[in-house]
Amino acid sequence: MLDIKWSSNWIGLFTAIIFAPLLPVNAQEKALVNTSKSPYAKQVSVDMDAVKWTDGFWGHWADVSKDTMAMNMLHIYENDTLSHGFLNFEIAAGYKEGRHRGAPFHDGDFYKTLEALVSVYASTKDQRYYDELERIITVIADAQRADGYIHTSTIIKQRNNPENAVEFEDRMNFETYNMGHLMTAASLHYRITGQTDFLDIAIKATDFLVAYHENATAEQAQNAICPSHYMGVIEMYRTTRNKEYLDLAGKMIDIRGMITDGTDHNQDRIPFRQQREAVGHAVRANYLYAGVADLYAETGEDSLMMALESIWKDVVTKKLYITGATGALYDGVSPNGTTYKQSIIQQVHQAYGQAFQLPNISAYNETCANIGNVLWNHRMLLVTGDSRFADILELSLINSVLSGTDLGGTNFNYTNPLRVDKDLPFTFRWNKVREPYISKSNCCPPNVVRTVAETHNYAYALSDNGLVVNLYGSNELKTSLPNGSSLALKQETDYPWDGKIKLSIEKTGQDPFAIDLRIPAWASQANITVNGEKTDRNPTAGSYFSLFRNWKKGDVIELNLPMKARLMEANPLVEETRNQVAVVRGPIVYCIESPDLQDVRIFDVELPAAIQFTPVKKMVKGSSLTFLEGQALLQEKPDWAGKLYQEVDQKNTLNPINIRLIPYFAWGNRGESEMAVWMPLKK
């Protein structure tokens, strides 16, 4: 078997050396997710360097990303006393002596950081980022084994004692997870720089997996922990057009069905094509679903989409937090761990729970799972062209991904609860105060950093008809349409704080094409004008509004999305939110936080059903936020010390109180605090 691996990989390496420099990096092939040649994709993302956030909401985050986040995370991983992340590669490469330190998935987290550097370089062309990447890529190349295998934990052990470690010996070593993030980062690096040094490493690693899976077994499938490599292998196929990589992706899905002792926790209890509900570890689940969506884009296999659609509906209608977060449980029992057969009860953690099981205080909602939800919905959007996936992408991105970092981009959350109460007589496993480095598991911080660096990639896509606008924010777009004509467009808006959006055509060709505007599902009564004239049709919420015409330079589209604050209630089957409401304005979920109330417990505040909110701009840590102010009711609660139950006080009165709500993603930026998304409703 070893000879087969070596021969196959040397052939792959020889092919890469001969052909990699000739690989094209054409327009529409430099996208974050490159569906330009995917036969079953209805949208093609514009190139990574085609969009630049200019100002406003996303402009602020772009500045934080390029000025702070990316380099800060790189410095953390190069801090030998803190993370050991880069030092592990130096030791594996033979530059330094020592042993591996840190989590087995440290390599993947480091690759995420490099992906962030690539993304910032794509939009800024700042030479610092390019130089850092070239310096680091050399070390990674020297750390890789000749046969393509790369995992610093194993390689360091083999270097120190050649008989001490074997690849894939422990399924919890996250080897394929790490390789998946390597593949993604390397593909993007090649698309943006045209350099093949990083891509050559990824080709060798992918060829290693091809050889390793030549004789597919269920045991191999069990190594698919947090399967980022499904997305990575497909992206390598899209980059190199090596058919072996597409075959490998299909095989890796197939062999999951060979496992006889699988678990819901790892989504391998039953074959994927038979799955209809989201179960188990939410990061593993969402990465799996995203990778399968990538595979569908290339193969069009109906059974894959049937499973994805059913699972997506299960999540959105039964298991999705109002913030777009996923993975409700810290620890629990699989919904399929039936009480009828106690012997097969299965443990889960960081997991999807039962339908409508959405606790607030103990909500897990790992930041990586929320990012996985963005990755999954983005791919579903590309393959279907359906705006409902863009709605969830935006909801998750703004609320449950940005909540994973502070406004300065240097402190991070692992979990994202919807309520924080200081009186609880116990502490949770994860801190409710953001940290600069999460020593127990720092997977989420670099994931947030790369995601924020890549937000501009979600703004636009191309279709057979023309341009699709998926995400709103002030930006400049320069791209080519499918017919080859150039298009330059400027978008001006204070969205998501304000619903007025202006798009100006600055350059275009002579042929007519469509501009499809996403009308979010919450945006009823939206209206559109072109050059000051109202359109003859009314937009429909939850769909695209298509404007097809001969566009010319100077044309102006104005979209107005009414931004009324809405009181939202949950399905009555969600036990934890009965008789409570959440406040949502546009795509932003709000919460009440203790710094905005003096000498009052936030949990004593009730919202009248007819409450009216006024948007108010305020600065917090250099970030402009829109707060909501209104008059609520304060209920003087009795003393609960030492009591579990007591009789209702019939004489208790409600007094008016002025309250201020902060966007949920920004909670915890003014010191340690209490917080709640769901508040009691007074009808």
C-alpha positions as CSV (number, residue, x, y, z in Angstrom):
1,M,0.0,0.0,0.0
2,L,2.9,2.4,0.8
3,D,4.4,1.9,-2.7
4,I,1.0,2.7,-4.3
5,K,0.8,5.9,-2.2
6,W,4.3,7.0,-3.2
7,S,4.0,6.3,-6.9
8,S,0.6,7.9,-7.2
9,N,1.7,11.0,-5.3
10,W,5.0,11.4,-7.3
11,I,3.0,11.2,-10.5
12,G,0.6,13.9,-9.1
13,L,3.6,16.0,-8.0
14,F,5.2,15.7,-11.5
15,T,1.9,16.7,-13.1
16,A,1.6,19.7,-10.8
17,I,5.1,20.9,-11.6
18,I,4.6,20.5,-15.3
19,F,1.1,22.0,-15.6
20,A,0.5,24.2,-12.6
21,P,2.2,27.3,-14.1
22,L,-0.1,27.0,-17.1
23,L,-3.3,26.9,-15.0
24,P,-5.5,29.9,-16.1
25,V,-6.6,32.5,-13.6
26,N,-9.1,34.3,-15.7
27,A,-11.9,36.7,-14.8
28,Q,-14.8,34.9,-13.0
29,E,-12.3,32.2,-11.9
30,K,-10.8,34.1,-8.9
31,A,-13.9,33.9,-6.7
32,L,-14.0,32.7,-3.1
33,V,-16.1,29.8,-4.2
34,N,-15.4,29.3,-7.9
35,T,-18.5,28.0,-9.6
36,S,-17.6,29.6,-13.0
37,K,-17.5,26.1,-14.6
38,S,-19.9,24.3,-12.3
39,P,-22.6,22.9,-14.5
40,Y,-25.3,22.9,-11.8
41,A,-24.7,26.4,-10.3
42,K,-27.0,29.2,-11.1
43,Q,-24.8,32.0,-9.7
44,V,-21.1,32.7,-10.1
45,S,-19.5,34.8,-7.5
46,V,-17.5,37.7,-8.8
47,D,-13.7,37.7,-8.3
48,M,-12.2,38.2,-4.9
49,D,-10.6,41.5,-6.0
50,A,-13.7,42.8,-7.8
51,V,-15.4,44.4,-4.8
52,K,-14.1,46.9,-2.2
53,W,-16.1,48.0,0.8
54,T,-15.8,51.8,0.9
55,D,-17.6,53.0,4.1
56,G,-20.6,52.4,6.3
57,F,-21.2,49.1,8.2
58,W,-19.1,46.8,6.1
59,G,-16.6,49.5,5.3
60,H,-15.9,49.7,9.1
61,W,-15.4,45.9,9.3
62,A,-13.1,46.0,6.2
63,D,-10.9,48.6,8.0
64,V,-10.8,46.6,11.2
65,S,-9.9,43.5,9.1
66,K,-7.0,45.0,7.2
67,D,-5.8,47.3,10.0
68,T,-6.0,44.9,12.9
69,M,-7.7,41.5,12.7
70,A,-5.6,39.6,10.2
71,M,-2.2,40.7,11.4
72,N,-3.2,40.4,15.0
73,M,-4.2,36.8,14.5
74,L,-1.0,36.0,12.6
75,H,1.1,37.5,15.5
76,I,-0.9,35.3,17.9
77,Y,0.0,32.2,16.0
78,E,3.6,33.3,15.8
79,N,3.8,33.8,19.5
80,D,5.6,30.7,20.7
81,T,4.7,31.1,24.3
82,L,1.0,31.5,23.5
83,S,-0.1,29.3,20.7
84,H,2.8,27.4,19.3
85,G,1.0,27.4,16.0
86,F,3.7,28.5,13.6
87,L,6.4,27.0,15.7
88,N,4.9,23.6,15.1
89,F,5.6,24.0,11.4
90,E,9.1,25.2,12.0
91,I,9.8,22.1,14.2
92,A,8.2,19.8,11.6
93,A,10.4,21.4,8.9
94,G,13.5,20.8,10.9
95,Y,14.3,24.5,11.5
96,K,13.9,24.1,15.3
97,E,13.9,21.4,17.9
98,G,11.0,20.6,20.1
99,R,7.7,18.8,20.4
100,H,4.2,19.6,19.1
101,R,2.1,21.7,21.4
102,G,-1.5,22.7,21.1
103,A,-4.6,21.2,19.8
104,P,-4.4,18.7,16.9
105,F,-6.4,21.1,14.7
106,H,-3.9,23.9,15.2
107,D,-2.6,23.5,11.7
108,G,-6.1,24.2,10.3
109,D,-6.5,27.2,12.4
110,F,-3.2,28.6,11.1
111,Y,-4.3,27.9,7.5
112,K,-7.5,29.9,8.2
113,T,-5.3,32.8,9.3
114,L,-3.4,32.6,6.0
115,E,-6.7,32.6,4.1
116,A,-7.5,35.8,5.9
117,L,-4.2,37.3,4.7
118,V,-5.0,36.2,1.2
119,S,-8.4,37.8,1.3
120,V,-7.1,41.1,2.7
121,Y,-4.4,41.1,0.0
122,A,-7.0,40.5,-2.6
123,S,-8.9,43.7,-1.8
124,T,-5.9,45.9,-0.8
125,K,-2.9,44.6,-2.7
126,D,-0.9,45.6,0.4
127,Q,2.6,44.1,-0.1
128,R,3.0,43.3,3.6
129,Y,0.4,40.5,3.3
130,Y,2.0,39.0,0.2
131,D,5.5,39.1,1.8
132,E,4.2,37.4,5.0
133,L,2.5,34.7,3.0
134,E,5.6,33.9,0.9
135,R,7.8,33.7,4.1
136,I,5.4,31.3,5.7
137,I,4.7,29.1,2.7
138,T,8.4,28.2,2.4
139,V,8.2,26.8,5.9
140,I,5.1,24.8,5.3
141,A,6.6,23.4,2.1
142,D,9.6,22.2,4.1
143,A,7.4,20.7,6.7
144,Q,5.5,18.5,4.2
145,R,6.5,14.9,3.7
146,A,7.7,13.9,0.3
147,D,4.5,11.8,-0.2
148,G,2.3,14.8,0.4
149,Y,1.1,14.0,3.9
150,I,1.2,17.1,6.1
151,H,0.1,17.2,9.8
152,T,2.6,18.7,12.1
153,S,1.7,16.7,15.2
154,T,2.4,13.4,13.4
155,I,5.4,14.7,11.4
156,I,7.1,16.0,14.6
157,K,6.6,12.7,16.3
158,Q,8.0,10.9,13.3
159,R,10.9,13.2,13.2
160,N,11.7,12.7,16.9
161,N,11.0,8.9,16.8
162,P,10.2,7.4,13.4
163,E,8.2,4.6,14.9
164,N,6.3,6.7,17.2
165,A,3.4,7.9,15.1
166,V,1.3,6.7,12.1
167,E,-0.9,8.9,10.0
168,F,-4.7,8.5,10.7
169,E,-4.0,6.5,13.8
170,D,-6.4,8.5,15.8
171,R,-9.6,9.8,14.2
172,M,-9.5,12.8,16.6
173,N,-6.2,14.1,15.1
174,F,-8.2,16.2,12.6
175,E,-5.7,15.5,9.8
176,T,-8.2,15.8,7.0
177,Y,-9.7,18.9,8.6
178,N,-6.4,20.5,8.6
179,M,-5.7,19.5,5.0
180,G,-9.1,20.9,3.9
181,H,-8.2,24.4,5.2
182,L,-4.8,24.1,3.5
183,M,-6.5,23.3,0.2
184,T,-8.9,26.2,0.5
185,A,-6.3,28.8,1.5
186,A,-3.9,27.6,-1.2
187,S,-6.6,27.7,-3.9
188,L,-7.4,31.3,-3.0
189,H,-3.7,32.2,-2.8
190,Y,-3.2,30.9,-6.4
191,R,-6.3,32.7,-7.7
192,I,-5.2,36.0,-6.4
193,T,-1.4,35.9,-6.8
194,G,-1.0,33.6,-9.7
195,Q,1.9,31.9,-7.7
196,T,1.9,28.2,-7.4
197,D,4.1,27.7,-4.4
198,F,1.2,27.3,-2.0
199,L,-0.9,25.4,-4.5
200,D,1.9,22.9,-5.1
201,I,1.7,22.0,-1.4
202,A,-2.0,21.5,-1.6
203,I,-1.7,19.4,-4.8
204,K,0.6,17.1,-3.1
205,A,-1.7,16.8,0.0
206,T,-4.7,16.2,-2.2
207,D,-2.9,13.6,-4.2
208,F,-2.0,11.9,-1.0
209,L,-5.7,11.7,-0.1
210,V,-6.5,10.3,-3.5
211,A,-4.0,7.5,-3.0
212,Y,-5.0,6.9,0.6
213,H,-8.7,6.5,-0.6
214,E,-7.8,4.3,-3.5
215,N,-9.2,1.3,-1.6
216,A,-12.1,3.0,0.2
217,T,-13.1,1.7,3.6
218,A,-15.5,2.7,6.3
219,E,-12.5,3.3,8.6
220,Q,-11.2,6.0,6.3
221,A,-14.6,7.8,6.5
222,Q,-14.4,7.9,10.3
223,N,-11.5,10.3,10.0
224,A,-13.8,12.9,8.5
225,I,-13.9,15.0,11.7
226,C,-15.2,18.5,10.9
227,P,-15.0,17.7,7.1
228,S,-13.6,21.0,5.8
229,H,-11.7,18.8,3.3
230,Y,-14.9,18.1,1.3
231,M,-15.0,21.8,0.5
232,G,-11.3,21.9,0.1
233,V,-11.1,19.0,-2.4
234,I,-13.8,20.4,-4.6
235,E,-12.1,23.8,-4.6
236,M,-8.9,22.0,-5.6
237,Y,-10.8,20.4,-8.5
238,R,-12.1,23.8,-9.5
239,T,-8.6,25.2,-9.4
240,T,-6.7,22.4,-11.2
241,R,-9.6,20.6,-13.1
242,N,-8.0,17.4,-12.0
243,K,-10.9,14.9,-12.3
244,E,-9.4,12.7,-9.7
245,Y,-10.2,15.3,-7.1
246,L,-13.9,15.4,-8.0
247,D,-14.0,11.6,-7.9
248,L,-12.3,11.7,-4.5
249,A,-15.0,14.1,-3.2
250,G,-17.8,11.7,-4.3
251,K,-16.0,8.7,-2.9
252,M,-15.6,10.4,0.5
253,I,-19.4,11.0,0.7
254,D,-20.0,7.4,-0.5
255,I,-17.9,5.7,2.1
256,R,-19.7,7.5,4.9
257,G,-22.5,5.1,4.2
258,M,-20.2,2.1,4.8
259,I,-19.9,2.8,8.5
260,T,-21.6,0.3,10.7
261,D,-21.0,1.9,14.0
262,G,-21.5,5.5,13.1
263,T,-23.1,8.2,15.3
264,D,-25.5,11.0,14.9
265,H,-22.8,13.1,16.6
266,N,-20.6,12.7,13.5
267,Q,-23.5,12.5,11.0
268,D,-22.5,9.0,9.9
269,R,-25.1,6.8,11.6
270,I,-26.9,6.5,8.3
271,P,-25.7,7.2,4.7
272,F,-25.8,10.9,3.9
273,R,-28.3,10.5,1.0
274,Q,-30.8,9.1,3.5
275,Q,-30.5,11.9,6.0
276,R,-33.4,14.4,6.4
277,E,-32.7,16.1,9.7
278,A,-29.8,18.1,11.1
279,V,-28.2,16.1,13.9
280,G,-25.0,16.1,16.1
281,H,-22.0,18.3,16.3
282,A,-23.1,21.5,14.5
283,V,-19.7,22.5,13.1
284,R,-19.2,19.0,11.6
285,A,-22.8,19.1,10.3
286,N,-22.6,22.5,8.6
287,Y,-19.2,21.8,7.1
288,L,-20.6,18.5,5.8
289,Y,-23.6,20.2,4.3
290,A,-21.5,22.9,2.7
291,G,-19.2,20.3,1.1
292,V,-22.1,18.3,-0.2
293,A,-23.6,21.4,-1.8
294,D,-20.2,22.0,-3.5
295,L,-20.3,18.4,-4.8
296,Y,-23.9,18.9,-6.1
297,A,-22.7,22.0,-8.0
298,E,-20.4,19.7,-10.0
299,T,-22.5,16.6,-10.4
300,G,-26.2,17.6,-10.1
301,E,-27.0,14.4,-8.2
302,D,-30.7,14.8,-7.2
303,S,-30.3,12.6,-4.0
304,L,-27.7,15.0,-2.7
305,M,-30.0,18.0,-3.1
306,M,-33.0,16.2,-1.8
307,A,-31.1,15.6,1.5
308,L,-29.7,19.1,1.6
309,E,-33.1,20.7,1.1
310,S,-34.8,18.5,3.7
311,I,-32.0,19.2,6.3
312,W,-32.1,22.9,5.5
313,K,-35.8,23.1,6.1
314,D,-35.4,21.1,9.3
315,V,-32.9,23.7,10.5
316,V,-34.7,26.8,9.5
317,T,-38.1,25.8,10.7
318,K,-37.1,23.9,13.9
319,K,-33.5,24.4,15.0
320,L,-32.3,27.9,14.0
321,Y,-31.9,30.7,16.6
322,I,-33.4,34.0,15.7
323,T,-29.8,35.3,15.4
324,G,-29.0,32.7,12.7
325,A,-27.0,30.7,15.1
326,T,-26.9,26.9,15.1
327,G,-26.0,24.1,17.6
328,A,-28.1,24.6,20.7
329,L,-26.6,22.0,23.1
330,Y,-23.5,21.9,25.2
331,D,-24.0,18.2,25.9
332,G,-26.9,15.9,25.4
333,V,-28.4,12.8,23.9
334,S,-28.9,12.3,20.2
335,P,-32.6,12.7,19.2
336,N,-32.2,9.2,17.8
337,G,-30.8,7.8,21.0
338,T,-34.1,6.2,21.7
339,T,-35.5,5.3,25.1
340,Y,-36.8,2.1,23.6
341,K,-33.2,0.8,23.1
342,Q,-31.1,2.2,25.9
343,S,-28.1,0.4,24.6
344,I,-27.9,2.7,21.6
345,I,-28.3,6.0,23.3
346,Q,-25.7,8.3,21.8
347,Q,-23.9,11.3,23.4
348,V,-23.7,14.5,21.5
349,H,-22.0,17.9,22.2
350,Q,-21.8,21.2,20.5
351,A,-24.8,19.9,18.8
352,Y,-28.2,20.3,17.1
353,G,-30.8,19.2,19.6
354,Q,-34.4,18.1,19.3
355,A,-36.8,20.1,17.2
356,F,-37.7,23.4,18.9
357,Q,-35.0,22.8,21.6
358,L,-33.6,26.3,21.7
359,P,-32.4,27.3,25.2
360,N,-31.1,30.8,25.7
361,I,-28.9,30.9,28.8
362,S,-27.2,27.6,27.9
363,A,-27.2,28.2,24.1
364,Y,-24.0,26.8,22.7
365,N,-24.0,28.3,19.2
366,E,-20.3,27.9,18.6
367,T,-19.0,30.6,16.4
368,C,-17.5,28.0,14.0
369,A,-20.9,26.5,13.6
370,N,-22.4,29.8,12.8
371,I,-19.7,30.4,10.2
372,G,-20.4,26.9,8.8
373,N,-24.0,28.0,8.4
374,V,-22.8,30.9,6.3
375,L,-20.6,28.6,4.2
376,W,-23.5,26.2,3.7
377,N,-26.1,28.9,2.8
378,H,-23.7,30.6,0.4
379,R,-23.2,27.4,-1.5
380,M,-26.9,26.7,-1.5
381,L,-27.4,30.2,-2.9
382,L,-24.9,29.6,-5.7
383,V,-26.4,26.4,-6.8
384,T,-30.1,27.4,-6.6
385,G,-30.1,31.1,-7.1
386,D,-32.8,31.2,-4.4
387,S,-32.9,34.4,-2.2
388,R,-34.0,32.5,0.9
389,F,-30.4,31.3,1.3
390,A,-29.1,34.8,1.0
391,D,-31.5,35.8,3.8
392,I,-30.1,33.2,6.2
393,L,-26.5,34.0,5.1
394,E,-27.0,37.7,6.0
395,L,-28.8,36.9,9.2
396,S,-26.1,34.6,10.4
397,L,-23.2,36.7,9.2
398,I,-24.3,39.9,10.9
399,N,-25.7,38.5,14.1
400,S,-24.1,35.2,15.1
401,V,-20.7,35.6,13.3
402,L,-19.9,39.2,14.2
403,S,-21.0,38.4,17.8
404,G,-18.0,36.1,17.9
405,T,-15.6,39.0,18.0
406,D,-15.6,42.4,19.7
407,L,-15.9,45.7,17.8
408,G,-12.1,46.0,17.7
409,G,-11.6,42.6,16.2
410,T,-9.1,41.4,18.9
411,N,-11.2,39.5,21.4
412,F,-13.4,36.5,20.7
413,N,-16.3,34.3,21.8
414,Y,-16.4,30.6,21.5
415,T,-20.1,30.3,22.3
416,N,-22.9,32.8,21.7
417,P,-25.7,32.7,24.2
418,L,-28.9,34.7,23.9
419,R,-29.1,35.5,27.6
420,V,-26.4,36.1,30.3
421,D,-27.4,36.2,34.0
422,K,-24.9,36.9,36.7
423,D,-27.1,35.2,39.4
424,L,-26.7,31.7,38.1
425,P,-25.0,29.6,40.8
426,F,-22.7,27.8,38.3
427,T,-20.4,28.6,35.5
428,F,-20.3,27.3,31.9
429,R,-17.4,25.6,30.2
430,W,-16.8,28.6,28.0
431,N,-16.2,32.2,29.1
432,K,-19.0,34.7,28.4
433,V,-16.4,37.4,28.2
434,R,-14.5,37.7,24.9
435,E,-10.9,36.6,25.1
436,P,-7.8,37.5,22.9
437,Y,-6.8,33.8,22.8
438,I,-9.1,30.9,23.7
439,S,-6.5,28.5,25.2
440,K,-8.9,25.6,25.4
441,S,-9.8,25.8,21.7
442,N,-8.8,28.7,19.5
443,C,-10.6,27.4,16.4
444,C,-13.2,30.2,16.3
445,P,-11.0,33.3,16.4
446,P,-9.1,32.7,13.1
447,N,-12.4,31.5,11.6
448,V,-14.0,34.9,12.4
449,V,-11.0,36.7,11.1
450,R,-11.1,35.0,7.7
451,T,-14.9,35.3,7.4
452,V,-14.8,39.1,8.1
453,A,-12.0,39.5,5.6
454,E,-14.2,37.7,3.0
455,T,-17.5,39.5,3.5
456,H,-17.1,41.5,0.2
457,N,-17.3,38.2,-1.6
458,Y,-20.9,37.7,-0.7
459,A,-22.1,41.0,-2.1
460,Y,-22.5,40.2,-5.8
461,A,-22.8,37.3,-8.2
462,L,-23.3,36.7,-11.9
463,S,-26.1,34.8,-13.6
464,D,-26.9,34.0,-17.2
465,N,-29.0,37.2,-17.2
466,G,-26.4,39.6,-15.7
467,L,-25.6,40.8,-12.2
468,V,-27.2,39.7,-8.9
469,V,-27.0,41.9,-5.8
470,N,-27.0,39.6,-2.7
471,L,-25.7,41.7,0.1
472,Y,-26.0,45.5,0.6
473,G,-23.3,47.9,1.8
474,S,-21.3,50.8,0.4
475,N,-18.9,49.4,-2.1
476,E,-17.3,49.7,-5.5
477,L,-17.7,46.8,-8.0
478,K,-15.5,46.2,-11.1
479,T,-16.2,43.0,-13.0
480,S,-17.0,41.4,-16.3
481,L,-20.4,40.1,-17.2
482,P,-20.8,36.6,-18.7
483,N,-20.9,38.2,-22.2
484,G,-17.4,39.7,-21.6
485,S,-18.5,43.3,-21.3
486,S,-17.1,45.3,-18.4
487,L,-19.2,46.6,-15.6
488,A,-18.4,49.2,-12.9
489,L,-21.0,50.0,-10.3
490,K,-21.0,52.0,-7.1
491,Q,-23.3,51.3,-4.2
492,E,-24.0,53.9,-1.5
493,T,-25.9,53.1,1.6
494,D,-25.9,53.1,5.4
495,Y,-27.4,49.6,5.3
496,P,-28.1,47.7,7.6
497,W,-28.8,50.8,9.8
498,D,-30.9,52.4,7.0
499,G,-32.8,50.9,4.1
500,K,-32.0,53.4,1.5
501,I,-29.7,52.0,-1.2
502,K,-28.3,53.7,-4.2
503,L,-26.6,51.9,-7.1
504,S,-24.9,54.0,-9.8
505,I,-23.7,52.6,-13.1
506,E,-20.2,53.9,-13.8
507,K,-19.2,51.8,-16.8
508,T,-21.1,49.3,-18.9
509,G,-21.2,47.7,-22.4
510,Q,-23.8,48.1,-25.1
511,D,-25.7,44.9,-24.6
512,P,-28.8,44.7,-22.3
513,F,-28.5,42.7,-19.1
514,A,-30.4,42.3,-15.8
515,I,-29.6,43.6,-12.4
516,D,-31.4,41.4,-9.9
517,L,-31.9,43.0,-6.5
518,R,-32.5,40.8,-3.4
519,I,-35.6,41.8,-1.5
520,P,-35.2,40.3,2.0
521,A,-38.1,38.3,3.3
522,W,-38.6,40.9,6.1
523,A,-38.8,43.9,3.6
524,S,-42.5,44.2,2.8
525,Q,-43.5,47.4,1.0
526,A,-40.1,47.9,-0.6
527,N,-40.0,50.2,-3.5
528,I,-37.5,50.8,-6.4
529,T,-36.9,53.7,-8.8
530,V,-34.6,53.9,-11.8
531,N,-33.4,57.3,-12.7
532,G,-36.1,58.8,-10.4
533,E,-39.0,56.9,-12.0
534,K,-40.9,54.2,-10.0
535,T,-40.9,50.8,-11.5
536,D,-44.1,49.5,-13.0
537,R,-44.0,46.4,-10.7
538,N,-43.9,46.2,-7.0
539,P,-41.1,44.1,-5.4
540,T,-42.0,41.0,-3.6
541,A,-40.4,40.3,-0.2
542,G,-38.3,37.1,-0.2
543,S,-37.3,37.2,-3.9
544,Y,-35.2,39.0,-6.5
545,F,-36.5,41.9,-8.4
546,S,-35.1,41.9,-11.9
547,L,-34.4,45.0,-13.9
548,F,-33.5,44.2,-17.5
549,R,-32.6,46.9,-19.9
550,N,-29.8,48.6,-21.9
551,W,-27.9,50.2,-19.0
552,K,-25.8,53.3,-19.6
553,K,-23.2,55.2,-17.6
554,G,-25.0,57.5,-15.1
555,D,-28.0,55.3,-14.6
556,V,-29.1,55.2,-10.9
557,I,-31.1,52.6,-9.1
558,E,-32.6,53.5,-5.8
559,L,-34.0,50.7,-3.5
560,N,-35.8,51.6,-0.3
561,L,-36.3,48.8,2.3
562,P,-38.5,50.0,5.1
563,M,-36.8,49.5,8.4
564,K,-39.5,49.3,11.1
565,A,-38.5,47.6,14.3
566,R,-40.5,44.4,14.7
567,L,-41.5,42.3,17.7
568,M,-40.9,38.7,16.9
569,E,-42.3,35.7,18.8
570,A,-41.2,32.1,18.5
571,N,-43.3,28.9,17.8
572,P,-45.1,28.0,21.0
573,L,-43.2,24.7,21.0
574,V,-40.0,26.6,21.8
575,E,-40.5,26.3,25.6
576,E,-37.8,28.7,26.6
577,T,-39.4,31.7,24.8
578,R,-43.1,31.3,25.6
579,N,-44.7,34.8,26.2
580,Q,-41.5,36.5,25.2
581,V,-40.5,38.6,22.2
582,A,-37.3,39.6,20.4
583,V,-36.8,42.9,18.7
584,V,-35.5,42.9,15.1
585,R,-34.9,45.8,12.8
586,G,-34.0,45.0,9.2
587,P,-31.6,42.1,9.4
588,I,-30.3,43.1,12.9
589,V,-31.4,41.3,16.1
590,Y,-31.4,43.5,19.2
591,C,-30.9,42.7,22.9
592,I,-31.2,44.5,26.2
593,E,-27.9,44.9,28.1
594,S,-27.2,46.0,31.7
595,P,-25.0,49.0,30.8
596,D,-28.1,50.7,29.4
597,L,-30.1,50.4,32.6
598,Q,-29.2,52.1,35.9
599,D,-29.9,50.1,39.1
600,V,-32.5,48.0,37.3
601,R,-32.3,44.3,36.4
602,I,-32.8,43.8,32.7
603,F,-34.9,40.7,33.5
604,D,-37.5,42.9,35.2
605,V,-38.3,44.8,32.0
606,E,-41.4,43.9,30.0
607,L,-42.2,45.1,26.5
608,P,-45.7,46.5,25.7
609,A,-47.1,45.0,22.5
610,A,-47.6,48.5,21.1
611,I,-44.0,49.8,21.9
612,Q,-42.6,52.2,19.5
613,F,-38.8,52.4,19.0
614,T,-36.7,55.3,17.8
615,P,-33.3,54.6,16.1
616,V,-30.4,56.5,17.7
617,K,-26.8,56.6,16.5
618,K,-24.1,56.1,19.1
619,M,-20.4,55.3,19.0
620,V,-19.0,52.3,20.9
621,K,-15.3,51.5,20.7
622,G,-14.9,53.5,17.5
623,S,-17.9,51.8,15.8
624,S,-21.1,53.6,14.8
625,L,-24.1,51.6,16.0
626,T,-27.8,52.2,15.8
627,F,-29.5,51.7,19.1
628,L,-33.2,51.5,19.6
629,E,-34.9,53.6,22.3
630,G,-38.4,53.2,23.6
631,Q,-40.6,53.1,26.7
632,A,-41.2,49.7,28.3
633,L,-42.6,48.6,31.7
634,L,-40.7,47.7,34.9
635,Q,-42.1,45.0,37.1
636,E,-40.8,45.1,40.6
637,K,-39.9,41.5,41.3
638,P,-40.1,40.0,44.8
639,D,-37.2,38.6,46.6
640,W,-36.2,35.2,45.3
641,A,-33.3,34.5,47.6
642,G,-33.4,30.9,48.8
643,K,-36.7,30.2,47.0
644,L,-37.6,28.1,44.0
645,Y,-41.4,28.9,43.9
646,Q,-43.7,31.5,45.5
647,E,-47.2,32.9,45.1
648,V,-47.8,35.6,42.6
649,D,-48.0,39.1,44.1
650,Q,-51.4,40.3,42.9
651,K,-50.6,43.9,43.9
652,N,-47.4,44.1,41.8
653,T,-47.6,47.2,39.6
654,L,-45.8,48.0,36.4
655,N,-44.1,51.4,36.0
656,P,-42.9,53.0,32.8
657,I,-39.2,52.9,32.1
658,N,-37.1,54.2,29.2
659,I,-35.0,51.5,27.7
660,R,-32.3,51.3,25.0
661,L,-31.5,48.2,23.0
662,I,-28.1,47.4,21.4
663,P,-27.5,45.2,18.4
664,Y,-26.9,41.7,19.6
665,F,-23.6,41.3,17.8
666,A,-22.2,44.2,19.8
667,W,-23.2,43.0,23.3
668,G,-20.3,42.7,25.8
669,N,-18.3,45.6,24.4
670,R,-18.8,47.9,27.4
671,G,-17.5,45.6,30.1
672,E,-18.9,42.4,31.7
673,S,-22.7,42.6,31.6
674,E,-26.0,40.8,31.7
675,M,-27.9,40.5,28.4
676,A,-31.1,39.1,27.0
677,V,-32.5,38.8,23.4
678,W,-35.9,37.5,24.5
679,M,-38.0,39.8,26.8
680,P,-41.4,39.3,28.4
681,L,-44.3,40.6,26.5
682,K,-47.1,42.7,28.1
683,K,-50.2,42.6,26.0
